[in-house]
Amino acid sequence: MIVRIYVTEHDGSREAGRLRLDGAAICIESAMPGDRRLLENVLREPILIDDEGRPAIIRAATDPTRFLENLCWTYFGSYLRVSKPEQGRAHGR
């Protein structure tokens, strides 16, 4: 499973990188070296979801699949946006 992270800059939107589920862990694939810190920060922050009418906190380290599945609903702003999860592997791996 892969999600793409996009950032908006003065000249438009660009892909900052991808978060890829690899077994039981999430791997970071940054587009440029400077983007790695942004992607690490996204992974570090827990997300809040509605779990059948009750709030639930999801962390990348403890529930990586649910984290990636729900990340697009957390980051959909004008600066940072996350794609819906895609199946498959990034960069032809």
Secondary structure, DSSP 8 states (H G I E B T S, - for coil): -EEEEEEEETTEEEEEEEEEEETTEEEEEESSGGGHHHHHHHHHS-EEEEETTEEEEE-TTT-HHHHHHHHHHH-BSSSEEE---B-S-GGG-
